[in-house]
């Protein structure tokens, strides 16, 4: 199996895993305190493009939200995958690298992406921010960092043999 074929597979697997963990945690984090249908989380994601129309009851909006969500998870996976061999500190400790990466993801998403999108603006809340960062650490940073570092370790061992 060629390197790029294997790379593509690990990127897709990692993005699907991280994206699924992240959306499940976000839905649970929404549902538990509100008791509302967690599909609203997917509509919120779709509102980044469609604005208020995402909440108008169109049955396609949750699907758009899911596509946008997994596209974003894939993008963050690809960024880490290609940064990993170039930024040596990432290979020192996958736990710290994943945690740090999740904080970077949170900062870029909350301070750049969301303000530039059409999502409803939500006032900053320190508790909500801490929960959001914790979710990203556990669901995005850890799985991406662990699986990518494992991939490159295995690749290095294979190249040595």
DSSP file (Angstrom, degrees, kcal/mol; ACC not computed):
  #  RESIDUE AA STRUCTURE BP1 BP2  ACC     N-H-->O    O-->H-N    N-H-->O    O-->H-N    TCO  KAPPA ALPHA  PHI   PSI    X-CA   Y-CA   Z-CA
    1    1 A X              0   0    0      0, 0.0     2,-0.0     0, 0.0     0, 0.0   0.000 360.0 360.0 360.0 133.9    0.0    0.0    0.0
    2    2 A X     >  -     0   0    0      1,-0.1     4,-2.2     4,-0.0     5,-0.2  -0.303 360.0-116.0 -74.6 158.2    1.4    3.4   -1.0
    3    3 A X  H  > S+     0   0    0      1,-0.2     4,-2.9     2,-0.2     5,-0.2   0.918 114.4  48.8 -59.6 -46.6    2.2    6.1    1.6
    4    4 A X  H  > S+     0   0    0      1,-0.2     4,-2.5     2,-0.2    -1,-0.2   0.849 109.6  53.1 -66.7 -32.3   -0.4    8.5    0.3
    5    5 A X  H  > S+     0   0    0      2,-0.2     4,-1.9     1,-0.2    -1,-0.2   0.933 113.2  43.1 -65.3 -45.5   -3.1    5.8    0.2
    6    6 A X  H  X S+     0   0    0     -4,-2.2     4,-2.4     2,-0.2    -2,-0.2   0.893 113.2  52.8 -66.3 -40.7   -2.4    5.0    3.9
    7    7 A X  H  X S+     0   0    0     -4,-2.9     4,-2.5     1,-0.2    -2,-0.2   0.925 108.1  50.9 -60.4 -45.6   -2.2    8.7    4.7
    8    8 A X  H  X S+     0   0    0     -4,-2.5     4,-2.5     1,-0.2    -1,-0.2   0.917 110.7  49.3 -58.9 -44.3   -5.6    9.4    3.2
    9    9 A X  H  X S+     0   0    0     -4,-1.9     4,-2.8     1,-0.2     5,-0.2   0.913 111.8  46.7 -64.2 -43.5   -7.1    6.5    5.1
   10   10 A X  H  X S+     0   0    0     -4,-2.4     4,-2.5     2,-0.2     5,-0.2   0.882 112.7  50.9 -69.2 -35.4   -5.7    7.6    8.5
   11   11 A X  H  X S+     0   0    0     -4,-2.5     4,-2.7    -5,-0.2     5,-0.2   0.947 113.8  43.8 -63.8 -47.7   -6.8   11.2    7.8
   12   12 A X  H  X S+     0   0    0     -4,-2.5     4,-2.6     2,-0.2     5,-0.2   0.935 116.0  47.1 -64.9 -46.2  -10.4   10.1    7.0
   13   13 A X  H  X S+     0   0    0     -4,-2.8     4,-2.5    -5,-0.2    -1,-0.2   0.939 115.2  46.0 -59.9 -47.0  -10.6    7.7    9.9
   14   14 A X  H  X S+     0   0    0     -4,-2.5     4,-3.0    -5,-0.2     5,-0.3   0.908 113.2  49.0 -64.6 -43.0   -9.2   10.3   12.3
   15   15 A X  H  X S+     0   0    0     -4,-2.7     4,-2.7    -5,-0.2     5,-0.2   0.906 112.8  47.8 -64.3 -41.7  -11.5   13.1   11.0
   16   16 A X  H  X S+     0   0    0     -4,-2.6     4,-2.2    -5,-0.2    -2,-0.2   0.916 114.9  45.9 -65.6 -42.4  -14.6   10.8   11.3
   17   17 A X  H  X S+     0   0    0     -4,-2.5     4,-2.7    -5,-0.2     5,-0.2   0.965 117.4  42.1 -63.9 -52.4  -13.7    9.7   14.8
   18   18 A X  H  X S+     0   0    0     -4,-3.0     4,-2.6     1,-0.2     5,-0.2   0.909 115.7  50.2 -63.1 -42.3  -12.9   13.2   16.0
   19   19 A X  H  X S+     0   0    0     -4,-2.7     4,-2.5    -5,-0.3     5,-0.2   0.893 112.5  46.7 -63.0 -40.2  -15.9   14.7   14.3
   20   20 A X  H  X S+     0   0    0     -4,-2.2     4,-2.3    -5,-0.2     5,-0.2   0.925 113.7  47.1 -69.2 -44.8  -18.2   12.1   15.7
   21   21 A X  H  X S+     0   0    0     -4,-2.7     4,-2.3   118,-0.2    -2,-0.2   0.924 114.6  48.4 -60.3 -43.8  -16.8   12.5   19.2
   22   22 A X  H  X S+     0   0    0     -4,-2.6     4,-2.6   117,-0.4    -2,-0.2   0.924 113.4  44.1 -65.9 -46.2  -17.0   16.2   19.0
   23   23 A X  H  X S+     0   0    0     -4,-2.5     4,-2.5     2,-0.2    -1,-0.2   0.878 113.4  51.9 -70.2 -34.8  -20.6   16.5   17.7
   24   24 A X  H  X S+     0   0    0     -4,-2.3     4,-2.4    -5,-0.2    -1,-0.2   0.928 112.8  45.3 -64.1 -43.6  -21.8   13.8   20.2
   25   25 A X  H  X S+     0   0    0     -4,-2.3     4,-2.8    -5,-0.2    -2,-0.2   0.903 113.1  50.2 -66.2 -41.0  -20.3   15.8   23.0
   26   26 A X  H  X S+     0   0    0     -4,-2.6     4,-1.5     2,-0.2    -2,-0.2   0.907 112.0  47.6 -64.2 -41.2  -21.7   19.1   21.7
   27   27 A X  H  X S+     0   0    0     -4,-2.5     4,-3.1     2,-0.2    -2,-0.2   0.914 114.0  46.6 -66.5 -42.0  -25.1   17.6   21.4
   28   28 A X  H  X S+     0   0    0     -4,-2.4     4,-2.6     1,-0.2     5,-0.2   0.914 110.3  53.5 -64.6 -42.7  -25.0   16.1   24.9
   29   29 A X  H  X S+     0   0    0     -4,-2.8     4,-0.6     1,-0.2    -1,-0.2   0.801 115.3  41.6 -62.4 -30.0  -23.7   19.4   26.3
   30   30 A X  H  X S+     0   0    0     -4,-1.5     4,-1.3    -5,-0.2     6,-0.4   0.896 116.2  47.3 -80.9 -44.9  -26.7   21.1   24.7
   31   31 A X  H  X S+     0   0    0     -4,-3.1     4,-3.5     1,-0.2    -2,-0.2   0.913 102.9  60.2 -67.5 -45.1  -29.3   18.6   25.6
   32   32 A X  H  < S+     0   0    0     -4,-2.6    -1,-0.2     1,-0.2    -3,-0.1   0.902 114.0  32.5 -57.0 -48.4  -28.5   18.0   29.3
   33   33 A X  H  < S+     0   0    0     -4,-0.6    -1,-0.2    -5,-0.2    -2,-0.2   0.788 131.9  31.8 -80.4 -23.1  -29.0   21.6   30.5
   34   34 A X  H  < S-     0   0    0     -4,-1.3    -2,-0.2     2,-0.1    -3,-0.2   0.766  82.3-143.7-104.0 -28.3  -31.8   22.5   28.1
   35   35 A X     <  +     0   0    0     -4,-3.5    -4,-0.1    -5,-0.3     2,-0.1   0.535  56.8 135.8  72.2   5.5  -33.7   19.3   27.4
   36   36 A X  S    S-     0   0    0     -6,-0.4    -1,-0.3    -5,-0.2     2,-0.2  -0.435  70.7 -78.1 -85.6 160.6  -34.1   20.5   23.8
   37   37 A X    >   -     0   0    0      1,-0.2     3,-1.8    -2,-0.1     4,-0.2  -0.369  36.8-142.7 -56.8 121.9  -33.7   18.5   20.7
   38   38 A X  T >> S+     0   0    0      1,-0.3     3,-1.8     2,-0.2     4,-0.6   0.616  91.0  83.3 -68.3 -10.4  -29.9   18.2   20.1
   39   39 A X  H >> S+     0   0    0      1,-0.3     4,-1.8     2,-0.2     3,-0.6   0.751  74.2  76.4 -62.2 -21.1  -30.4   18.4   16.3
   40   40 A X  H <> S+     0   0    0     -3,-1.8     4,-2.6     1,-0.2    -1,-0.3   0.815  84.7  63.3 -57.4 -30.1  -30.5   22.2   17.0
   41   41 A X  H <> S+     0   0    0     -3,-1.8     4,-2.0     1,-0.2    -1,-0.2   0.914 103.5  46.6 -62.0 -42.0  -26.7   21.9   17.3
   42   42 A X  H <X S+     0   0    0     -3,-0.6     4,-2.3    -4,-0.6    -1,-0.2   0.872 111.3  51.4 -68.1 -36.2  -26.5   20.9   13.7
   43   43 A X  H  X S+     0   0    0     -4,-1.8     4,-1.8     2,-0.2    -2,-0.2   0.890 107.2  54.1 -65.8 -38.3  -28.9   23.7   12.7
   44   44 A X  H  < S+     0   0    0     -4,-2.6     4,-0.5     2,-0.2    -2,-0.2   0.923 108.6  48.6 -59.9 -44.2  -26.6   26.1   14.6
   45   45 A X  H >< S+     0   0    0     -4,-2.0     3,-1.5     1,-0.2     4,-0.3   0.926 110.5  50.9 -61.9 -44.1  -23.6   24.9   12.6
   46   46 A X  H >X S+     0   0    0     -4,-2.3     4,-2.6     1,-0.3     3,-1.7   0.806  97.3  69.1 -62.8 -28.7  -25.6   25.3    9.4
   47   47 A X  H 3X S+     0   0    0     -4,-1.8     4,-1.9     1,-0.3    -1,-0.3   0.700  80.0  77.3 -66.0 -16.9  -26.5   28.8   10.4
   48   48 A X  H <4 S+     0   0    0     -3,-1.5    70,-1.9    -4,-0.5    -1,-0.3   0.848 114.7  19.0 -57.8 -32.8  -22.8   29.7    9.9
   49   49 A X  H <4 S+     0   0    0     -3,-1.7    -2,-0.2    -4,-0.3    -1,-0.2   0.805 136.0  37.2-100.9 -44.7  -23.7   29.7    6.2
   50   50 A X  H >< S-     0   0    0     -4,-2.6     3,-1.1     1,-0.2    -3,-0.2   0.508  87.0-157.6 -94.4  -6.2  -27.5   30.1    6.1
   51   51 A X  G ><  -     0   0    0     -4,-1.9     3,-1.9    -5,-0.3    -1,-0.2  -0.316  67.6 -11.3  64.0-145.7  -28.0   32.5    9.1
   52   52 A X  G >  S+     0   0    0      1,-0.3     3,-1.9     2,-0.2    -1,-0.2   0.736 124.7  75.4 -61.4 -24.6  -31.5   32.5   10.7
   53   53 A X  G X  S+     0   0    0     -3,-1.1     3,-1.5     1,-0.3     5,-0.5   0.752  81.1  71.6 -60.1 -22.9  -32.9   30.4    7.9
   54   54 A X  G <  S+     0   0    0     -3,-1.9     3,-0.3     1,-0.3    -1,-0.3   0.737  98.5  47.8 -65.3 -21.2  -31.2   27.4    9.4
   55   55 A X  G <  S+     0   0    0     -3,-1.9    -1,-0.3    -4,-0.2    -2,-0.2   0.277  84.3  95.2-101.5   9.8  -33.7   27.4   12.3
   56   56 A X  S <  S-     0   0    0     -3,-1.5    -1,-0.2    -4,-0.1    -2,-0.1   0.401 104.8 -96.8 -87.2   3.1  -36.8   27.8   10.1
   57   57 A X        +     0   0    0     -3,-0.3     2,-0.4     1,-0.3    -3,-0.1   0.496  66.4 154.7  99.7   2.9  -37.6   24.0   10.0
   58   58 A X    >   -     0   0    0     -5,-0.5     3,-1.7     1,-0.2     4,-0.4  -0.526  40.6-143.3 -64.8 121.2  -36.0   23.0    6.6
   59   59 A X  T 3  S+     0   0    0     -2,-0.4     4,-0.4     1,-0.3    -1,-0.2   0.639  95.8  63.3 -65.5 -11.7  -35.2   19.3    7.1
   60   60 A X  T 3> S+     0   0    0      1,-0.2     4,-2.6     2,-0.1     3,-0.3   0.709  81.8  80.9 -81.7 -20.1  -32.0   19.7    5.1
   61   61 A X  H <> S+     0   0    0     -3,-1.7     4,-2.9     1,-0.2     5,-0.2   0.892  89.6  49.8 -59.6 -44.3  -30.4   22.1    7.6
   62   62 A X  H  > S+     0   0    0     -4,-0.4     4,-2.3     1,-0.2    -1,-0.2   0.886 111.7  51.0 -60.8 -34.0  -29.2   19.4   10.1
   63   63 A X  H  > S+     0   0    0     -4,-0.4     4,-2.5    -3,-0.3    -2,-0.2   0.922 110.2  48.0 -67.2 -43.4  -27.7   17.6    7.1
   64   64 A X  H  X S+     0   0    0     -4,-2.6     4,-3.0     1,-0.2     5,-0.2   0.929 111.1  52.1 -60.3 -43.5  -25.9   20.7    6.0
   65   65 A X  H  X S+     0   0    0     -4,-2.9     4,-2.8    -5,-0.2    -2,-0.2   0.903 109.4  49.1 -58.8 -42.0  -24.7   21.3    9.5
   66   66 A X  H  X S+     0   0    0     -4,-2.3     4,-2.7     2,-0.2     5,-0.3   0.915 111.7  48.6 -64.7 -42.9  -23.3   17.7    9.6
   67   67 A X  H  X S+     0   0    0     -4,-2.5     4,-2.0     2,-0.2    -2,-0.2   0.933 114.3  46.0 -62.9 -45.0  -21.5   18.2    6.3
   68   68 A X  H  X S+     0   0    0     -4,-3.0     4,-2.3     2,-0.2    -2,-0.2   0.922 112.9  51.0 -62.6 -43.1  -20.1   21.5    7.5
   69   69 A X  H  X S+     0   0    0     -4,-2.8     4,-2.5    -5,-0.2    -2,-0.2   0.944 112.9  43.4 -60.8 -49.9  -19.1   20.0   10.8
   70   70 A X  H  X S+     0   0    0     -4,-2.7     4,-2.1     1,-0.2    -1,-0.2   0.820 111.7  55.3 -69.2 -29.2  -17.3   17.0    9.3
   71   71 A X  H  X S+     0   0    0     -4,-2.0     4,-2.3    -5,-0.3    -1,-0.2   0.914 110.0  46.1 -65.6 -42.0  -15.6   19.2    6.7
   72   72 A X  H  X S+     0   0    0     -4,-2.3     4,-2.4     2,-0.2    -2,-0.2   0.916 111.9  50.7 -66.6 -43.0  -14.2   21.4    9.5
   73   73 A X  H  X S+     0   0    0     -4,-2.5     4,-1.9     1,-0.2    -2,-0.2   0.891 111.2  49.5 -61.2 -38.7  -13.1   18.3   11.5
   74   74 A X  H  X S+     0   0    0     -4,-2.1     4,-2.8     2,-0.2    -1,-0.2   0.912 108.9  52.1 -66.6 -41.9  -11.4   17.0    8.4
   75   75 A X  H  X S+     0   0    0     -4,-2.3     4,-2.5     1,-0.2    -2,-0.2   0.929 110.4  47.3 -60.3 -46.0   -9.7   20.3    7.8
   76   76 A X  H  X S+     0   0    0     -4,-2.4     4,-2.0     1,-0.2    -1,-0.2   0.860 112.4  51.0 -65.0 -34.0   -8.3   20.4   11.4
   77   77 A X  H  X S+     0   0    0     -4,-1.9     4,-2.9    -5,-0.2    -2,-0.2   0.929 110.4  48.4 -66.4 -45.5   -7.1   16.8   11.0
   78   78 A X  H  X S+     0   0    0     -4,-2.8     4,-2.4     2,-0.2     5,-0.3   0.914 109.9  52.5 -62.0 -43.6   -5.3   17.6    7.7
   79   79 A X  H  X S+     0   0    0     -4,-2.5     4,-1.8     1,-0.2    -1,-0.2   0.944 114.2  42.0 -57.9 -48.8   -3.6   20.6    9.3
   80   80 A X  H  X S+     0   0    0     -4,-2.0     4,-2.5     1,-0.2    -2,-0.2   0.916 111.8  55.7 -65.6 -42.3   -2.3   18.6   12.2
   81   81 A X  H  X S+     0   0    0     -4,-2.9     4,-0.6     1,-0.2    -1,-0.2   0.908 115.0  37.4 -57.8 -44.8   -1.3   15.7   10.0
   82   82 A X  H  < S+     0   0    0     -4,-2.4     4,-0.4     1,-0.2    -1,-0.2   0.736 116.9  51.6 -83.4 -22.1    0.8   17.8    7.7
   83   83 A X  H >X S+     0   0    0     -4,-1.8     4,-2.6    -5,-0.3     3,-0.9   0.820  93.4  77.2 -77.5 -31.2    2.2   20.0   10.5
   84   84 A X  H 3< S+     0   0    0     -4,-2.5     7,-0.3     1,-0.3     6,-0.2   0.877  97.1  40.1 -51.4 -52.0    3.2   17.0   12.6
   85   85 A X  T 3< S+     0   0    0     -4,-0.6    -1,-0.3     1,-0.2     3,-0.1   0.727 119.8  47.5 -73.5 -16.8    6.4   16.1   10.7
   86   86 A X  T <4 S+     0   0    0     -3,-0.9     2,-0.8    -4,-0.4    -2,-0.2   0.769 106.4  55.9 -92.8 -28.6    7.4   19.7   10.3
   87   87 A X  S >< S-     0   0    0     -4,-2.6     3,-2.0     1,-0.2     4,-0.4  -0.841  70.8-166.6-108.7  95.4    6.9   21.0   13.8
   88   88 A X  G >  S+     0   0    0     -2,-0.8     3,-1.3     1,-0.3     4,-0.3   0.744  78.7  68.6 -58.9 -29.5    9.1   18.7   15.9
   89   89 A X  G >> S+     0   0    0      1,-0.3     3,-1.3     2,-0.2     4,-0.6   0.789  88.2  68.0 -63.2 -25.4    7.6   19.7   19.3
   90   90 A X  G <4 S+     0   0    0     -3,-2.0     3,-0.3     1,-0.3    -1,-0.3   0.812  97.6  52.2 -63.5 -28.8    4.3   18.0   18.3
   91   91 A X  G <4 S+     0   0    0     -3,-1.3    -1,-0.3    -4,-0.4     3,-0.2   0.513  91.2  78.4 -86.4  -3.8    6.0   14.6   18.4
   92   92 A X  T <4 S-     0   0    0     -3,-1.3     2,-0.3    -4,-0.3    -1,-0.2   0.910 113.8  -1.5 -72.4 -42.3    7.4   15.1   21.9
   93   93 A X     X  -     0   0    0     -4,-0.6     4,-2.8    -3,-0.3    -1,-0.3  -0.827  58.2-160.2-154.2 106.5    4.2   14.4   23.9
   94   94 A X  H  > S+     0   0    0     -2,-0.3     4,-2.5    -3,-0.2     5,-0.2   0.826  93.3  55.0 -61.8 -31.6    1.0   13.6   22.1
   95   95 A X  H  > S+     0   0    0      2,-0.2     4,-2.3     1,-0.2    -1,-0.2   0.954 113.5  38.9 -67.0 -49.5   -1.1   14.5   25.2
   96   96 A X  H  > S+     0   0    0      2,-0.2     4,-2.7     1,-0.2     5,-0.2   0.892 117.2  51.3 -67.5 -39.0    0.3   18.0   25.5
   97   97 A X  H  X S+     0   0    0     -4,-2.8     4,-2.7     2,-0.2    -2,-0.2   0.923 111.7  46.9 -63.4 -43.9    0.4   18.5   21.8
   98   98 A X  H  X S+     0   0    0     -4,-2.5     4,-2.2    -5,-0.2    -2,-0.2   0.897 113.2  48.5 -65.2 -40.6   -3.3   17.4   21.5
   99   99 A X  H  X S+     0   0    0     -4,-2.3     4,-1.7     2,-0.2    -2,-0.2   0.933 114.3  45.7 -64.5 -45.9   -4.3   19.6   24.4
  100  100 A X  H  X S+     0   0    0     -4,-2.7     4,-2.2     1,-0.2    -2,-0.2   0.908 111.8  52.0 -63.4 -42.2   -2.4   22.6   22.9
  101  101 A X  H  X S+     0   0    0     -4,-2.7     4,-2.8     1,-0.2    -1,-0.2   0.902 106.8  53.6 -62.0 -40.9   -3.8   22.0   19.5
  102  102 A X  H  X S+     0   0    0     -4,-2.2     4,-2.7     1,-0.2    -1,-0.2   0.884 107.7  50.3 -62.1 -38.7   -7.4   21.9   20.8
  103  103 A X  H  X S+     0   0    0     -4,-1.7     4,-2.7     2,-0.2    -1,-0.2   0.910 110.8  49.4 -66.0 -41.1   -6.9   25.3   22.5
  104  104 A X  H  X S+     0   0    0     -4,-2.2     4,-2.6     2,-0.2     5,-0.2   0.927 111.4  49.5 -61.9 -44.5   -5.6   26.7   19.2
  105  105 A X  H  X S+     0   0    0     -4,-2.8     4,-2.9     1,-0.2     5,-0.3   0.936 111.5  49.1 -59.0 -47.2   -8.6   25.2   17.4
  106  106 A X  H  X S+     0   0    0     -4,-2.7     4,-2.9     1,-0.2     5,-0.3   0.931 111.7  48.9 -58.9 -46.7  -10.9   26.8   20.0
  107  107 A X  H  X S+     0   0    0     -4,-2.7     4,-2.5     1,-0.2     5,-0.4   0.932 114.7  43.7 -60.7 -47.2   -9.3   30.2   19.7
  108  108 A X  H  X>S+     0   0    0     -4,-2.6     5,-2.3     1,-0.2     4,-1.7   0.916 116.8  46.4 -66.6 -42.4   -9.4   30.2   15.9
  109  109 A X  I  <>S+     0   0    0     -4,-2.9     5,-3.0    -5,-0.2     6,-0.3   0.929 121.3  35.8 -66.6 -44.1  -13.0   28.9   15.7
  110  110 A X  I  <5S+     0   0    0     -4,-2.9     5,-0.2    -5,-0.3    -2,-0.2   0.805 126.7  35.7 -82.0 -28.7  -14.4   31.3   18.4
  111  111 A X  I  <5S+     0   0    0     -4,-2.5    -3,-0.2    -5,-0.3    -2,-0.2   0.663 134.7  13.1-100.9 -17.7  -12.3   34.4   17.6
  112  112 A X  I  X5S+     0   0    0     -4,-1.7     4,-1.3    -5,-0.4    -3,-0.2   0.709 125.5  40.1-120.7 -60.6  -12.1   34.2   13.8
  113  113 A X  I  ><S+     0   0    0     -5,-2.3     4,-0.8     1,-0.2     3,-0.4   0.958 116.4  44.4 -65.8 -55.3  -14.4   31.7   12.2
  114  114 A X  H >4<S+     0   0    0     -5,-3.0     3,-1.1     1,-0.2     5,-0.4   0.910 112.4  51.4 -61.2 -44.1  -17.6   32.2   14.2
  115  115 A X  H 34 S+     0   0    0     -6,-0.3    -1,-0.2     1,-0.2    -2,-0.2   0.828 111.8  48.8 -62.3 -28.0  -17.5   36.0   14.2
  116  116 A X  H 3< S+     0   0    0     -4,-1.3    -1,-0.2    -3,-0.4    -2,-0.2   0.572 105.9  73.8 -85.0  -8.7  -17.0   35.9   10.4
  117  117 A X  S << S-     0   0    0     -3,-1.1   -68,-0.2    -4,-0.8   -69,-0.1  -0.241  91.7-108.4 -94.9-174.3  -20.0   33.5    9.9
  118  118 A X  S    S+     0   0    0    -70,-1.9   -70,-0.2   -71,-0.1   -69,-0.1   0.234  70.1 129.5 -99.4  11.7  -23.7   34.0   10.2
  119  119 A X  S    S-     0   0    0     -5,-0.4     2,-0.1   -71,-0.2   -67,-0.1  -0.322  73.1 -92.7 -65.6 150.4  -24.2   32.1   13.5
  120  120 A X        -     0   0    0    -69,-0.1     2,-0.4     1,-0.1    -1,-0.1  -0.428  46.6-112.7 -60.6 134.2  -26.1   33.9   16.2
  121  121 A X        -     0   0    0     -2,-0.1     2,-0.5    -3,-0.1    -1,-0.1  -0.562  31.6-161.6 -74.1 128.1  -23.7   35.8   18.4
  122  122 A X        -     0   0    0     -2,-0.4     3,-0.1    -3,-0.0    -3,-0.0  -0.939  23.7-113.2-111.5 129.2  -23.6   34.3   21.9
  123  123 A X        -     0   0    0     -2,-0.5     2,-0.1     1,-0.1    -1,-0.0  -0.269  41.8 -94.7 -60.8 146.9  -22.1   36.4   24.7
  124  124 A X        -     0   0    0      4,-0.0     2,-0.4     5,-0.0    -1,-0.1  -0.380  43.5-178.1 -64.2 136.2  -18.8   35.1   26.2
  125  125 A X     >  -     0   0    0      1,-0.1     4,-2.7    -3,-0.1     5,-0.2  -0.974  22.9-147.4-137.8 121.5  -19.3   33.0   29.3
  126  126 A X  H  > S+     0   0    0     -2,-0.4     4,-2.5     1,-0.2     5,-0.2   0.883  99.5  50.1 -58.7 -42.8  -16.2   31.6   31.0
  127  127 A X  H  > S+     0   0    0      2,-0.2     4,-2.1     1,-0.2    -1,-0.2   0.922 112.6  46.3 -62.8 -44.4  -17.9   28.4   32.1
  128  128 A X  H  > S+     0   0    0      1,-0.2     4,-2.5     2,-0.2    -2,-0.2   0.883 112.2  52.1 -65.3 -38.1  -19.2   27.7   28.6
  129  129 A X  H  X S+     0   0    0     -4,-2.7     4,-2.6     2,-0.2    -2,-0.2   0.916 108.8  49.9 -63.5 -43.2  -15.7   28.5   27.2
  130  130 A X  H  X S+     0   0    0     -4,-2.5     4,-2.5     2,-0.2    -2,-0.2   0.905 112.2  47.6 -63.2 -41.7  -14.1   26.0   29.6
  131  131 A X  H  X S+     0   0    0     -4,-2.1     4,-2.6     2,-0.2    -1,-0.2   0.922 111.6  50.9 -65.1 -42.7  -16.5   23.3   28.7
  132  132 A X  H  X S+     0   0    0     -4,-2.5     4,-2.3     2,-0.2    -2,-0.2   0.909 111.8  46.7 -60.6 -43.1  -16.0   24.0   25.0
  133  133 A X  H  X S+     0   0    0     -4,-2.6     4,-2.6     2,-0.2    -1,-0.2   0.914 111.7  51.4 -65.5 -42.7  -12.2   23.8   25.4
  134  134 A X  H  X S+     0   0    0     -4,-2.5     4,-2.6     2,-0.2     5,-0.2   0.911 110.0  49.6 -61.4 -42.1  -12.5   20.6   27.4
  135  135 A X  H  X S+     0   0    0     -4,-2.6     4,-2.8     1,-0.2     5,-0.4   0.931 112.1  48.0 -61.8 -45.2  -14.7   19.1   24.7
  136  136 A X  H  X>S+     0   0    0     -4,-2.3     5,-3.1     2,-0.2     4,-1.9   0.873 111.0  51.1 -66.2 -35.7  -12.2   20.0   22.0
  137  137 A X  I  <>S+     0   0    0     -4,-2.6     5,-2.7     3,-0.2    -2,-0.2   0.964 118.9  36.1 -63.0 -50.5   -9.3   18.7   24.0
  138  138 A X  I  <5S+     0   0    0     -4,-2.6     5,-0.3    -5,-0.2    -2,-0.2   0.817 129.6  30.7 -73.2 -31.1  -11.0   15.3   24.6
  139  139 A X  I  <5S+     0   0    0     -4,-2.8  -117,-0.4    -5,-0.2  -118,-0.2   0.700 134.5  16.7-107.0 -22.4  -12.8   15.0   21.2
  140  140 A X  I  X5S+     0   0    0     -4,-1.9     4,-2.0    -5,-0.4     5,-0.3   0.747 125.6  41.9-113.0 -59.3  -10.5   16.8   18.7
  141  141 A X  I  ><S+     0   0    0     -5,-3.1     4,-2.5     1,-0.2     5,-0.3   0.927 116.3  44.7 -61.0 -50.8   -7.1   17.3   20.2
  142  142 A X  H  ><S+     0   0    0     -5,-2.7     4,-2.9    -6,-0.3     5,-0.3   0.958 116.7  42.0 -64.4 -53.3   -6.5   13.9   21.8
  143  143 A X  H  > S+     0   0    0     -5,-0.3     4,-2.4    -6,-0.2     5,-0.3   0.924 118.5  45.9 -63.3 -41.1   -7.8   11.6   19.0
  144  144 A X  H  X S+     0   0    0     -4,-2.0     4,-2.4     2,-0.2     5,-0.3   0.959 117.1  43.6 -64.8 -49.2   -6.1   13.6   16.3
  145  145 A X  H  X S+     0   0    0     -4,-2.5     4,-2.3    -5,-0.3     5,-0.2   0.921 116.5  46.9 -62.4 -45.3   -2.8   13.9   18.1
  146  146 A X  H  X S+     0   0    0     -4,-2.9     4,-2.3    -5,-0.3    -2,-0.2   0.951 116.8  41.4 -63.2 -50.6   -2.8   10.3   19.3
  147  147 A X  H  X S+     0   0    0     -4,-2.4     4,-2.3    -5,-0.3    -2,-0.2   0.880 116.5  48.0 -69.5 -38.0   -3.7    8.7   15.9
  148  148 A X  H  X S+     0   0    0     -4,-2.4     4,-2.4    -5,-0.3    -1,-0.2   0.924 113.3  47.4 -68.6 -42.8   -1.4   11.0   13.9
  149  149 A X  H  X S+     0   0    0     -4,-2.3     4,-2.2    -5,-0.3    -2,-0.2   0.895 112.5  50.4 -65.4 -37.4    1.6   10.4   16.2
  150  150 A X  H  X S+     0   0    0     -4,-2.3     4,-2.5    -5,-0.2     5,-0.2   0.917 109.3  51.8 -63.8 -43.0    0.9    6.7   16.1
  151  151 A X  H  X S+     0   0    0     -4,-2.3     4,-2.3     1,-0.2    -2,-0.2   0.941 112.5  44.3 -57.9 -49.6    0.8    6.8   12.3
  152  152 A X  H  X S+     0   0    0     -4,-2.4     4,-2.3     2,-0.2    -1,-0.2   0.849 112.0  52.6 -69.6 -33.5    4.1    8.6   12.0
  153  153 A X  H  X S+     0   0    0     -4,-2.2     4,-2.5     2,-0.2    -1,-0.2   0.935 112.2  45.7 -63.8 -45.0    5.8    6.3   14.6
  154  154 A X  H  X S+     0   0    0     -4,-2.5     4,-2.4     1,-0.2    -2,-0.2   0.891 112.4  50.9 -64.9 -39.3    4.7    3.2   12.7
  155  155 A X  H  X S+     0   0    0     -4,-2.3     4,-2.1    -5,-0.2    -1,-0.2   0.909 110.9  48.9 -63.5 -42.4    5.8    4.8    9.4
  156  156 A X  H  X S+     0   0    0     -4,-2.3     4,-1.6     2,-0.2    -2,-0.2   0.920 111.8  48.5 -64.3 -44.3    9.2    5.6   11.0
  157  157 A X  H  X S+     0   0    0     -4,-2.5     4,-1.5     1,-0.2    -2,-0.2   0.909 111.3  50.4 -62.1 -41.7    9.6    2.0   12.3
  158  158 A X  H  < S+     0   0    0     -4,-2.4    -1,-0.2     1,-0.2    -2,-0.2   0.884 109.1  51.4 -64.2 -38.6    8.6    0.6    8.9
  159  159 A X  H  < S+     0   0    0     -4,-2.1    -1,-0.2     1,-0.2    -2,-0.2   0.807 107.9  53.3 -69.2 -29.0   11.2    2.8    7.2
  160  160 A X  H  <        0   0    0     -4,-1.6    -1,-0.2     1,-0.2    -2,-0.2   0.818 360.0 360.0 -73.4 -31.1   13.9    1.6    9.6
  161  161 A X     <        0   0    0     -4,-1.5    -1,-0.2    -5,-0.1    -2,-0.2   0.462 360.0 360.0 -84.1 360.0   13.2   -2.1    8.9
